[in-house]
Amino acid sequence: MSFARAISRRLLRSPRRIAVVDDQRRWRSIELLVGSWHLAREIESASRRPRIGVMLPTSGLFPMALLAAWSLGRTIVPLNYLLRREEIEFVIEDAGLDAVVTVGPMLDFVGGLPESLRLLKLDEMKAKFKGLPRPRRMRGVPADEPAVILYTSGTSGRPKGVMLLERNLAANVRQCREWADFDRDDVLLGVLPQFHSFGLTVLTLLPLACGCRAIYTARFQPARLVQLAVEHRPTAFVAIPSMFNALRLVKSAPSDAFSSLRYAVSGGEPLPDAVSTGFRERFGVTVAEGYGLTETGPVSNWCRPQEYRPHSVGPPLPEVEERIVDPEGRDLPPGEDGEVRIKGPNVMAGYYRRPEETAAAFDERGFFRTGDMGRFDEAGHLHITGRLKEMLIVAGENVFPREIEEVLDAHPDVKASAVVGMSDPSRGEVPLAFVEMIEGAVFDETSLRSHCRSRLGQHKVPREIRRIEELPRNATGKIMRRMLRADPAEG
């Protein structure tokens, strides 16, 4: 049975069960299905292409649109509404879209979409969605066609479409369910955008597949998240480090606001010690890290609370193979840093219309080249130490930005930091740090460098530390070091 059909049957088995609660309403399982049947009819009349665009806020509308597309055997292409206008237009053209499912506020947010597109505005279709439409048999997407194409954020060059087949998505959901023992009694709280791989797989497909409830809110408002946690008592919450940091600073939050959580999972970028410790001290909840990429479905590693250790993203999930390799592609033993490479049923089919880049993304043994640096400890836990392309070589020594950032982030006046390389005639490269200061803090470069000097080897101490009002981040809040330059006139 296809993954899409299994989800449809799951919803039909408990038609009156509340499946989704979002900012606008509660959705029963049958309402998601009936809504998808209505929408499928509209898609059929509006689009002849095998792919349909979806640009929606985090809500029950997204799974409804996904089910509608899959019932027609079509690929969905979620549009990242946080990209620049020209990037969105590139994705539309590259994916060959002729129609997009959306709502008016989304169009206002991005400043409109190309006039050539047919826009299926769900907020204007209420009259068309009345009554019971003809039930549809869930066709599912053909086995060799992508069920979804997720475009990467494009931090280096044009966005690339990551093709995930139904079996890739089914595998990753199965891996997460087995690893974390999810069942229909769980409640997932989510604010991550559903155009993002974590928002799609963990916060949308996982609850649909196991029949548990998803609580969504479209905007990250810390006090609102606390309110939802108190009201709905979630058992799992997935977020990025800056979100956990903001939540621990909500003064009105009761100390037991998140006591119902079995899993508080941080992903997207390394979790600073200050955030991890601060959240645990404030709410008594251990935030564990997970790891993955859009190309891996996304989840490949997950550190469960009972196995918690600082800076570990946990061992590989079931069915996932991982290796750490040196620049020559040789496997490295535990404790040594190298590139992380991943293989498993959750790994993508390739990049859409980019056969050469797809071939280059895999090594001779079929492992995906992540471009991330990491190491295994003796217990088999993976530790991510940085990006291969962002590693600094200072006087012949490898230096990872994350190690320096961890020290800077521990300073009481620093809100967040990012470290890049700066050319140096004698040492080749030296660290340069950019810091966001907490509100009201005085920037003192000498004091910050002294703080680093007391905790780092001399070659790792930043040559300069510069204040920046706001570090550049992508759609999920991950700091983009590549947008920082030693010389503001560069790039």
Secondary structure by P-SEA (a helix, b strand, c coil): ccaaaaaaaaaaacccccccccccccccaaaaaaaaaaaaaaaaacccccbbbbbbcccaaaaaaaaaaaaacbbbbbbcccccaaaaaaaaaaacccbbbbcaaaaaaacccccccccccccccccccccccccccccccccccccbbbbcccccccbbbbbbcaaaaaaaaaaaaaaccccccbbbbbccccccccccccccaaaaaabbbbbbbccccaaaaaaaaaaccccbbbbcaaaaaaaaacccccccccccccccccccccccaaaaaaaaaaccbbbbbbbbcccccccccccccccccccccccccccbbbbbbcccccccccccccbbbbbcccccccccccaaaaaaaccccccccccccccccccbbbbbccccccccccccbbbbaaaaaaaaaaccccccbbbbbbbbccccbbbbbbbbbcccbbbbaaaaaaaaaacccccccccbbbbbccccccccccccccccccccccc
